[in-house]
């Protein structure tokens, strides 16, 4: 099963956010500390997942993968049951969430300065941090090879 990306809809203000939700069926909500930006993701069945966040530089990301909805924003990674809308877990990333690298159990996530392995129950298996923000990387079998923005190379073996 392939992940299905959900489209982010930003709104200009908290009052616009509240007005937009009056005509929506809210399935779930994610909020970070010091929220000053708002928006939502719409599912194929027209339910929405709302997000209030502090905007640390990256837009929220959400995907549906089977019966799960994953939302990553700021330092949070949240899993919802796509059918009921109930939160499965909230995981606090070491730094700012960037992407889901591998869809499996466990998940492989990338943040600003490293990688995290998290089970579908929200338990952290391991983390690997580098010295500075990641410029790029690639996966070679069970090895992640990359470079930081400062040009420092890194490589490490991992187990899913």
C-alpha positions in Angstrom: 0.0 0.0 0.0 1.3 3.4 -1.0 1.0 6.5 1.1 -1.5 9.1 -0.1 -0.4 12.7 0.5 -3.0 15.1 1.8 -3.2 18.6 0.5 -2.4 21.4 3.0 -4.8 24.4 3.1 -3.4 27.3 5.0 -5.7 30.1 6.4 -4.7 33.7 7.1 -5.8 34.1 10.6 -7.4 32.3 13.6 -10.8 33.9 12.8 -10.5 32.7 9.1 -9.6 29.3 10.5 -12.7 29.2 12.7 -14.9 30.4 9.8 -13.5 27.8 7.4 -14.2 25.0 9.9 -17.9 25.9 10.3 -18.6 24.1 7.0 -16.2 21.2 7.7 -16.4 17.9 9.6 -13.3 17.9 11.8 -11.9 14.4 12.2 -8.8 15.3 14.3 -6.6 18.2 15.5 -2.9 18.8 16.1 -1.6 21.8 18.0 1.9 22.8 18.9 3.0 25.2 21.6 2.7 29.0 20.8 0.4 28.4 17.7 0.3 31.4 15.4 -0.5 29.7 12.0 -3.6 27.6 11.1 -4.9 25.4 8.4 -6.2 21.9 7.6 -5.8 18.8 5.5 -8.8 17.4 3.7 -9.4 13.6 3.4 -10.9 12.0 0.3 -14.2 11.7 2.3 -14.1 15.4 3.0 -13.4 15.2 6.7 -10.5 17.5 7.8 -7.6 17.3 10.2 -6.9 20.7 11.6 -3.5 22.1 12.6 -2.5 25.1 14.7 1.3 25.5 14.8 4.2 27.8 15.6 5.6 27.8 12.1 9.2 26.8 12.6 9.9 27.1 8.9 8.3 24.1 7.2 4.7 23.6 6.2 2.7 20.8 7.9 2.9 17.4 6.1 0.2 14.8 6.2 -0.3 11.4 4.5 -2.8 8.6 4.7 -1.2 5.2 4.8 -3.7 2.4 5.0 -5.8 3.1 8.1 -3.5 5.7 9.5 -3.1 9.4 9.0 0.3 10.8 9.9 0.8 14.5 10.5 4.3 16.0 11.0 4.6 19.7 12.1 7.3 21.5 14.0 8.6 19.0 16.6 5.5 16.8 16.5 4.7 13.6 14.6 1.2 12.4 15.2 -0.7 9.3 14.1 -4.5 9.1 13.8 -6.8 6.2 13.0 -8.2 7.2 9.6 -11.6 5.6 10.4 -12.4 7.0 13.8 -10.1 10.1 13.9 -8.7 9.0 17.3 -5.1 9.8 18.0 -2.9 6.7 18.1 0.1 8.5 19.4 2.0 11.8 19.6 5.8 11.6 19.3 8.0 14.6 20.0 10.8 14.8 17.5 14.4 15.7 18.7 14.3 18.8 16.4 12.0 20.0 13.5 10.2 17.2 11.6 11.0 17.0 7.9 9.7 13.8 6.3 8.7 10.2 6.6 11.6 8.3 4.9 10.3 4.7 5.2 6.7 3.5 5.5 6.9 0.2 7.5 6.6 -0.9 11.0 8.7 0.7 12.4 8.7 4.1 10.6 11.9 5.9 9.7 11.5 9.6 10.1 13.9 12.5 9.3 14.2 15.7 11.3 16.4 18.7 10.8 19.6 17.0 12.1 19.0 13.3 12.1 16.9 10.2 11.8 14.4 8.5 14.2 12.9 5.0 14.1 9.4 4.9 15.7 7.1 2.0 15.9 3.4 2.2 14.9 2.6 2.4 18.6 4.7 5.6 19.0 7.7 4.1 20.7 11.2 5.3 19.7 13.5 2.5 18.7 16.6 4.6 18.0 17.9 8.0 16.9 20.9 9.1 14.9 21.9 12.7 15.0 24.5 14.6 12.9 26.4 17.8 13.6 24.2 20.3 11.8 21.3 20.4 9.4 21.1 17.7 6.7 21.8 18.9 3.2 21.0 15.6 1.5 21.1 11.8 2.0 20.5 8.5 0.3 19.7 5.0 1.5 22.0 2.2 0.4 20.5 -1.1 1.7 20.6 -0.6 5.4 23.0 2.3 5.4 22.1 6.0 5.2 24.8 8.2 3.7 24.6 11.9 3.5 26.1 15.4 4.1 25.3 18.3 6.3 24.8 21.9 5.1 28.4 22.5 6.3 29.7 19.7 4.0 30.4 17.2 6.8 29.7 13.7 5.5 27.9 11.1 7.6 27.0 7.4 7.2 25.4 4.9 9.6 23.9 1.4 9.5 20.3 1.0 10.7 17.9 -1.8 11.3 14.2 -1.5 10.6 
